[in-house]
Amino acid sequence: MFEKVLVANRGEIAIRVMRACRELGIRTVAVYSSADRRALHRLYADESYYIGKADARESYLNIDRIIEVAKKADVDAIHPGYGFLAENPEFAKRCEEEGIVFIGPSSDVIAKMGSKVMARKLMQEAGLPVVPGSPALEDVDSAFKWAEKIGYPVAIKASGGGGGIGITIVNSEDELEQAFYKSKKLGEKYFGDATVYIEKYLPKPRHIEFQVLADEHGNVIHLGERECSIQRRHQKLIEECPSPAVDDETREEMGKLVVKGTKYIGYTNAGTMEFLYQDGKFYFLEMNTRLQVEHTITELVTGIDIVKYQIKIAYGEELYHDQEDVVMRGHAIECRINAEDPIEFLPRSGRIVHYRSPGGIGVRVDSGVHMGYVIPKEYDPMISKLCVWGENRLEAIYRMRRALWEYVIVGVETNIPFHLAVMHNDAFVRGETHTKFVDEQDIREEVRTYMVKYHPIMKRLDEVFREEIKEEDIAVALALAEYQRYEEPRISTWKMHARLENVK
């Protein structure tokens, strides 16, 4: 097994990888920027190295500097986590050239699947269904021809896009030319690739993805599906496993196609195939050639440690699970807890004055923060991933409600009220989700309701914890404990305020 692994990332995913390494007896190396001098991942690792300024281009995206540290620390392998350089074929290629194992697929496969045009072509060849669409568009005239052939509405997409960047929806011929050039410009700006293509736009699809594991000996299995339909601006906020819309027969059918496609492209390590699902039909969307943020809920349902598998596969070991060994038990939900305005989703930064994560049976919190930690404005504002498991979907929903009410984050605004609103939404409870759910349900008023219930107590606690707490001020803890006892607070906000006022 590897003796030392460098984790080329930060925050909760760096901690997650380091935990797996520690359980495997592998020493870990962290890298950090000027904004992360007091970050938990730096303290958790066996060694840590400063790699540059807060600007990610000078630190976490600096390939030369990371390779330099890897050589200095004499590591055997690099795990990229997700984001930053995780799907950068140049980074994987440099690792290969330097004799450092890249814990992920080959640079060639990353490059192929990083192009959505190429990925669509390869998956079509492998027999997977794709959304009706075009190859790379040569000019705006070809866009008009394909749009007429497919039928409006359509989506113009940047071939190298991700996270919803470079997608422009076109409802009529009058909008097409402007959308074409807009997507090209965004593709060039964010991905260095102005190539665009056109697809039929599905108005209310579900976002379904299949987790795969593939070793270097030709063995491939899938770990079932996740549903990631609760999104804002094409970015996921809530995921669940399995999908309430996928039955056993469909899962088996799609799983076989996913395994076939994975083998066809010579993929190794962990990966995810994403699909749009509407009116009983699946359409291949893209492949993520890395660990997904939401891998946690698949682990809860299958009991399989995906990150350990990544490391073992990269070391050359064979899969020790057959497809028949993969059994999905119960239901899991993940809420991404972000420092952001829960209505407009504007990011927030600041110091976490007090932090207490939820616990109890069936609750998992993957986090990279601590009390006193300052959430930097330079990076994604994720605080943690709150995950729960239940024997069935309804139990998981109720458990998530309870866990959200237990979560105490003082000092920064969070999107916890948003998650509470969704968990109490009737359509969500019925499993009627799709990628336009947040807009269609218009849950702003529901979110405001939970802001009234949740934020005032956090604000008051903020004031209390910023003061010098005396030993006799145990009333704070008692008031907080009573607040957390209730899945639905049964004491009104003003009573809680009054109780906390007595602390003074």
C-alpha positions in Angstrom: 0.0 0.0 0.0 1.0 3.6 -0.5 3.1 5.1 2.4 2.3 8.7 1.8 -0.5 10.6 -0.1 -0.8 14.3 -0.8 -4.3 15.6 -0.9 -4.5 18.4 -3.5 -7.6 20.1 -2.0 -9.0 21.8 1.0 -12.0 21.8 3.4 -14.2 18.8 4.1 -13.2 16.7 1.1 -9.5 17.0 2.2 -10.5 15.7 5.6 -12.6 12.9 4.1 -9.7 11.6 2.0 -7.3 11.9 5.0 -9.6 9.9 7.2 -9.6 7.1 4.6 -5.8 7.3 4.4 -5.5 7.1 8.2 -7.6 4.0 8.4 -5.4 2.4 5.7 -2.2 3.4 7.6 -1.1 5.9 5.1 0.6 9.2 6.1 -1.0 12.3 4.6 0.3 15.6 3.3 -1.8 18.8 3.1 -1.4 21.9 1.0 -2.8 25.2 2.0 -3.1 28.8 0.9 -2.7 32.0 2.8 -6.5 31.9 3.5 -6.3 28.5 5.0 -3.4 28.8 7.5 -5.8 27.9 10.3 -7.9 25.4 8.3 -8.7 22.1 9.8 -7.3 20.0 6.9 -3.9 21.6 7.4 -4.0 20.6 11.1 -5.4 17.1 10.5 -2.6 16.0 8.1 0.7 14.5 9.1 2.5 17.2 7.2 1.4 20.5 5.6 3.0 22.9 3.1 2.1 26.4 2.1 1.5 26.7 -1.7 0.5 30.3 -2.3 -1.9 33.2 -1.9 -5.7 32.9 -1.4 -6.4 33.2 -5.1 -6.8 29.6 -6.2 -4.8 30.2 -9.4 -1.8 30.8 -7.2 -2.4 27.9 -4.8 -4.9 25.1 -5.4 -4.8 25.4 -9.1 -1.0 25.9 -9.3 0.1 22.6 -10.9 3.8 23.3 -10.7 3.7 24.3 -7.1 1.7 21.2 -6.1 4.0 18.9 -8.0 7.0 20.6 -6.3 5.6 19.9 -2.9 4.8 16.3 -3.8 8.4 15.8 -4.7 9.7 17.6 -1.6 7.4 15.5 0.6 8.3 12.3 -1.3 4.7 11.2 -1.7 3.7 8.1 -3.6 0.3 9.4 -4.9 -1.9 12.5 -5.1 -5.6 12.5 -4.5 -7.3 15.5 -6.1 -10.6 15.4 -4.2 -13.3 17.2 -6.2 -13.2 20.7 -7.9 -9.9 22.6 -8.5 -7.6 20.2 -10.4 -9.7 17.0 -10.0 -10.8 16.8 -13.6 -7.8 18.6 -15.2 -6.1 16.2 -17.7 -2.9 18.3 -17.6 -2.6 17.8 -13.9 -3.1 14.0 -14.2 -0.6 13.9 -17.1 2.0 15.7 -15.0 1.6 13.2 -12.2 2.0 10.4 -14.7 5.2 12.0 -16.1 6.7 12.6 -12.7 6.1 9.0 -11.5 3.4 10.0 -9.0 0.3 8.0 -8.9 -2.8 10.1 -9.7 -5.7 8.7 -7.7 -8.3 8.8 -10.5 -8.6 7.8 -14.1 -6.0 8.3 -16.8 -5.3 11.7 -18.2 -6.5 10.5 -21.6 -9.9 9.4 -20.3 -10.3 12.7 -18.3 -9.6 14.6 -21.5 -12.1 12.6 -23.5 -14.9 12.8 -21.0 -14.2 16.5 -20.2 -15.5 17.3 -23.6 -19.3 17.0 -23.5 -19.3 16.6 -27.3 -16.8 13.8 -27.2 -18.5 12.2 -24.2 -21.9 12.2 -26.0 -20.3 10.5 -29.0 -18.6 7.8 -27.0 -21.7 7.0 -25.0 -23.8 6.8 -28.1 -21.2 4.3 -29.5 -21.5 2.3 -26.3 -25.3 2.1 -26.7 -26.4 4.7 -24.0 -29.3 7.0 -24.8 -28.4 10.7 -25.1 -30.6 13.8 -25.3 -31.3 14.6 -29.0 -28.6 17.1 -30.0 -25.8 18.1 -32.4 -22.1 17.5 -32.7 -19.9 20.6 -32.2 -21.4 23.6 -34.0 -19.3 25.1 -36.7 -21.2 28.4 -36.9 -24.4 30.1 -36.0 -26.1 28.9 -39.2 -25.6 25.3 -38.2 -27.1 26.2 -34.8 -30.3 27.4 -36.6 -30.5 24.2 -38.7 -30.1 21.9 -35.7 -32.6 23.9 -33.6 -35.1 23.6 -36.4 -34.5 19.8 -36.6 -34.7 19.2 -32.8 -37.5 21.7 -32.1 -37.6 24.5 -29.5 -36.9 24.9 -26.7 -33.2 24.0 -27.0 -30.1 24.6 -24.9 -26.8 25.9 -26.2 -24.1 24.3 -24.1 -20.3 24.9 -23.8 -18.5 21.6 -24.5 -16.1 22.1 -21.6 -18.8 23.4 -19.2 -19.7 22.4 -15.7 -21.8 23.6 -12.8 -24.3 25.1 -15.2 -21.8 27.5 -16.6 -22.1 28.0 -20.4 -25.7 26.8 -20.7 -28.1 29.2 -22.4 -31.8 28.2 -22.8 -33.4 29.2 -26.2 -37.2 29.3 -26.5 -37.5 30.7 -30.0 -35.6 31.4 -33.2 -35.3 35.1 -32.2 -33.1 34.2 -29.2 -30.8 31.7 -30.8 -28.0 33.9 -32.3 -27.4 35.8 -29.1 -27.5 32.6 -27.0 -25.0 31.0 -29.4 -22.4 33.7 -28.9 -23.1 34.0 -25.2 -22.3 30.3 -24.6 -19.2 30.5 -26.8 -17.9 33.5 -24.8 -18.6 31.7 -21.4 -16.9 28.5 -22.6 -13.8 30.4 -23.7 -13.7 32.5 -20.4 -14.2 29.7 -17.9 -12.9 26.6 -19.7 -10.6 27.9 -22.4 -12.8 26.2 -25.0 -15.3 28.1 -27.1 -16.8 24.9 -28.6 -20.6 24.7 -28.2 -23.3 22.2 -29.2 -27.1 22.2 -29.1 -29.4 19.9 -27.2 -33.2 19.5 -26.8 -34.2 21.3 -23.7 -36.1 19.2 -21.2 -38.3 21.5 -19.1 -38.7 19.4 -15.9 -36.3 16.5 -15.8 -35.0 14.7 -12.8 -31.2 14.7 -12.4 -30.2 11.0 -11.8 -26.6 9.8 -11.5 -25.0 6.4 -11.2 -21.8 5.7 -9.2 -19.3 3.4 -10.7 -16.1 1.7 -9.6 -13.6 0.2 -12.1 -10.2 -1.4 -11.4 -7.2 -1.8 -13.7 -8.1 -5.5 -14.3 -11.3 -4.9 -16.3 -13.7 -5.2 -13.4 -16.5 -2.7 -13.2 -19.5 -2.4 -10.9 -22.1 0.3 -10.2 -23.4 1.3 -6.8 -26.8 2.3 -7.8 -28.2 5.8 -8.4 -28.6 9.1 -6.6 -31.1 11.8 -7.3 -29.8 15.4 -7.3 -32.8 17.3 -8.6 -32.9 20.0 -5.9 -30.7 22.6 -7.4 -30.2 26.3 -7.7 -28.6 27.8 -10.8 -27.8 24.2 -11.9 -25.8 23.6 -8.7 -26.9 20.8 -6.4 -28.2 21.5 -2.9 -29.9 18.3 -1.8 -29.2 14.7 -2.9 -30.8 11.4 -2.0 -30.1 7.8 -2.5 -31.8 5.9 -4.0 -34.1 8.0 -6.2 -37.8 7.8 -5.4 -38.5 7.6 -9.1 -36.3 4.6 -10.0 -37.6 1.1 -9.5 -35.5 -2.1 -9.3 -36.1 -3.0 -13.0 -35.1 0.4 -14.3 -32.1 0.5 -11.9 -30.9 -2.9 -13.3 -31.4 -1.9 -16.9 -29.6 1.5 -16.5 -26.9 -0.1 -14.3 -25.9 -2.5 -17.1 -25.7 0.3 -19.6 -23.5 2.3 -17.2 -21.1 -0.6 -16.7 -21.0 -1.1 -20.4 -20.2 2.5 -21.1 -17.5 2.6 -18.4 -15.8 -0.4 -19.9 -16.1 1.0 -23.4 -14.0 4.0 -22.6 -11.4 2.1 -20.5 -12.3 4.0 -17.3 -10.6 3.2 -14.0 -11.2 4.3 -10.4 -14.4 6.0 -9.1 -16.6 8.0 -11.5 -20.2 9.1 -12.0 -22.5 9.0 -15.0 -25.1 11.7 -14.9 -28.5 11.4 -16.6 -31.6 13.4 -17.2 -34.8 11.4 -16.5 -38.2 12.5 -17.8 -41.4 10.7 -18.9 -39.9 7.4 -18.1 -36.8 7.9 -20.3 -33.1 8.3 -19.4 -30.7 10.4 -21.3 -26.9 10.5 -20.8 -25.8 14.0 -19.8 -22.1 13.8 -18.8 -19.5 11.8 -16.8 -17.7 13.2 -13.8 -14.3 11.6 -13.8 -13.7 12.2 -10.0 -15.2 11.7 -6.6 -18.6 13.4 -6.2 -19.6 15.7 -3.3 -22.5 13.4 -2.7 -20.6 10.1 -2.6 -21.5 10.0 1.1 -25.1 9.0 0.7 -24.1 6.0 -1.5 -21.7 5.0 1.2 -24.5 5.1 3.8 -26.9 3.0 1.7 -24.4 0.4 0.3 -21.9 0.3 3.2 -19.0 0.6 0.7 -16.2 3.1 1.4 -15.7 4.8 -2.0 -12.6 6.8 -1.1 -10.8 3.7 0.2 -11.7 2.0 -3.0 -10.2 4.9 -5.0 -6.9 4.5 -3.1 -6.8 0.7 -3.4 -7.7 0.8 -7.1 -4.9 3.3 -7.8 -2.5 1.0 -5.9 -3.4 -1.7 -8.4 -5.8 -3.8 -6.3 -8.8 -5.6 -7.8 -12.4 -4.9 -6.8 -13.4 -7.2 -4.0 -17.1 -6.7 -4.6 -19.1 -8.3 -7.4 -22.2 -6.6 -8.7 -24.3 -9.1 -6.7 -22.6 -7.9 -3.5 -24.0 -4.4 -3.9 -27.2 -4.1 -1.9 -29.0 -0.8 -1.3 -30.4 -0.8 2.2 -32.6 2.0 3.4 -32.5 5.6 2.2 -30.0 8.5 2.7 -30.3 12.2 2.2 -27.6 14.9 2.0 -28.0 18.6 2.6 -25.2 20.9 1.6 -24.8 23.4 4.4 -23.5 26.6 3.0 -22.7 30.0 4.3 -25.1 31.9 2.2 -28.4 33.8 2.1 -31.0 31.0 2.1 -33.3 32.9 -0.3 -31.1 34.6 -2.8 -28.2 32.1 -2.3 -25.6 34.9 -2.1 -22.4 33.6 -0.4 -21.4 34.8 3.0 -18.0 34.9 4.8 -17.1 35.5 8.4 -16.0 33.9 11.6 -17.8 30.9 13.1 -18.2 32.0 16.7 -19.9 28.8 18.0 -20.4 25.5 16.2 -22.2 22.3 17.3 -23.0 19.7 14.8 -26.0 17.3 15.1 -25.6 13.7 16.1 -27.5 10.6 17.1 -28.4 7.5 15.1 -28.2 7.7 11.4 -26.5 11.1 11.2 -23.2 11.9 9.5 -21.5 15.3 9.2 -18.5 15.8 6.8 -17.1 19.2 7.7 -13.8 21.1 7.4 -14.6 23.9 9.9 -14.2 24.5 13.6 -15.1 27.2 16.2 -13.2 30.3 15.4 -12.7 29.4 11.8 -13.1 32.2 9.3 -14.9 31.2 6.1 -12.9 32.8 3.3 -14.6 34.6 0.5 -12.2 33.2 -2.1 -13.7 29.7 -2.1 -17.0 27.8 -2.2 -18.9 28.7 1.0 -19.7 25.1 1.9 -19.5 24.5 5.7 -20.4 20.9 5.7 -22.4 18.0 4.2 -25.2 16.9 6.6 -26.2 13.4 5.8 -28.8 11.1 7.3 -29.8 7.4 6.9 -33.2 5.9 7.6 -34.8 2.5 7.0 -37.1 4.2 4.4 -37.4 7.6 2.8 -39.9 9.0 5.2 -37.8 8.2 8.2 -34.8 9.8 6.5 -36.8 13.0 5.9 -37.9 13.2 9.5 -34.3 12.4 10.7 -33.0 15.2 8.5 -35.6 17.6 9.9 -34.4 16.7 13.4 -30.7 17.0 12.5 -31.2 20.4 10.9 -32.9 21.7 14.1 -29.9 20.5 16.1 -27.3 22.2 13.9 -25.9 25.3 15.7 -23.7 27.6 13.5 -23.2 31.0 15.1 -21.5 33.9 13.4 -22.4 33.4 9.8 -25.7 33.2 8.0 -26.4 29.7 6.5 -28.9 28.0 4.2 -30.3 25.8 7.0 -33.7 27.5 6.8 -33.8 26.6 3.1 -33.2 23.0 3.8 -35.9 23.0 6.6 -38.4 24.5 4.1 -37.6 21.7 1.5 -37.8 18.9 4.1 -41.3 20.2 5.1 -42.5 20.8 1.5 -45.4 18.4 0.6 -44.2 17.9 -3.0 -40.7 16.9 -1.8 -42.2 14.5 0.8 -44.2 12.9 -2.0 -41.0 12.6 -4.1 -42.2 14.9 -6.8 -38.9 16.5 -7.5 -37.2 17.8 -10.7 -34.5 20.3 -11.6 -36.9 23.3 -11.6 -38.3 22.4 -8.2 -37.0 25.4 -6.3 -38.3 27.9 -8.8 -41.6 26.1 -9.4 -42.5 25.6 -5.8 -41.4 29.2 -5.0 -40.6 28.2 -1.4 -39.4 31.7 -0.5 -42.2 32.2 2.0 -41.6 28.9 3.6 -37.9 29.7 3.8 -38.7 33.0 5.5 -40.8 31.1 8.0 -37.9 29.0 9.0 -35.6 32.0 9.0 -37.9 33.5 11.7 -37.6 30.3 13.7 -33.9 29.6 13.2 -32.0 32.8 12.7 -33.1 34.9 15.7 -31.8 32.2 18.1 -28.5 32.1 16.2 -28.3 35.9 16.3 -28.9 36.0 20.0 -26.5 33.2 20.7 -24.0 35.1 18.6 -24.3 38.0 21.0 -24.0 35.7 24.0 -21.0 33.8 22.8 -19.1 36.9 21.9 -19.3 38.0 25.5 -17.2 36.5 28.2 -19.3 33.5 29.4 -19.3 33.0 33.1 -19.5 29.6 34.8 -23.0 30.3 36.1 -24.2 31.1 32.6 -25.2 27.5 32.2 -28.7 28.9 31.3 -27.3 29.4 27.8 -26.7 25.6 27.4 -30.1 24.8 28.9 -31.9 27.1 26.6 -30.1 25.8 23.6 -30.8 22.2 24.7 -34.5 22.9 24.9 -34.4 24.6 21.5 -32.8 21.5 20.0 -35.1 19.0 21.6 -37.9 19.8 19.3 -38.2 18.7 15.7 -40.7 21.5 15.4 -40.0 24.2 18.0 -43.0 24.1 20.3 -41.9 27.2 22.3 -42.3 30.4 20.4 -39.4 32.6 19.4 -40.2 35.3 21.9 -40.2 32.8 24.8 -36.7 31.6 23.8 -35.6 35.2 23.5 -36.9 35.9 27.0 -35.1 32.9 28.4 -31.8 34.0 26.9 -32.4 37.5 28.1 -32.2 36.0 31.6 -28.7 35.0 30.9 -27.6 38.6 31.5 
